[in-house]
Each structure stands twice: as structure tokens, then as C-alpha cells.
């Protein structure tokens, strides 16, 4: 199982260029049209060059985030968990 750590929380308009393809891919999967003010969390997957994108308004609680990461064979670290809880 991989560990997901917070790479950052951004408004879509402020997402660093390197994360852009990941955000677009996740938006396509969710059939979502991204708005400039959408709040997005980028999680870095330890041991890989991959990132997991969370559109924060898509979740009602942290358990939904944990479940999504579990499906991706990842687990969120404690510090990231607490930060995300504050944004949900």
C-alpha cells in the first residue's frame, strides 16, 4: 500500500503547471467542468511519480476520501488527514 501526502491545496486557477495534466485527467473521469475557484488538493503518492487529485467540494467527509484512496491502494498520512478534514 502506498502513502499519500499532501502536495498542496490550490484554487484551480493557481494549480502549478506540473499538476495540470493530473487535474484534467481527474476532471475527465468525473465528467466535471473545472471552475477557476474550485478548491483542489494534490496528494503525492510516496514511492511513485504519481499524484492523486481531490476536488474538495466532491466530498462530504474524510471517510469518502479514505475510501477513494483505498481503491487506489493508497492510505493518507495522519498530518494530511488532519489538514484535509479542516477543508471539508
Secondary structure, 3 states (H helix, E strand, C coil): CEEEEEEEEEEHHHCCHHHHHHHHHHHHHCCCCCCCCCEEEEEEECCCCCEEEEEHHHCCCHHHHHHHHHHCCEEECHHHHHHHHHHC
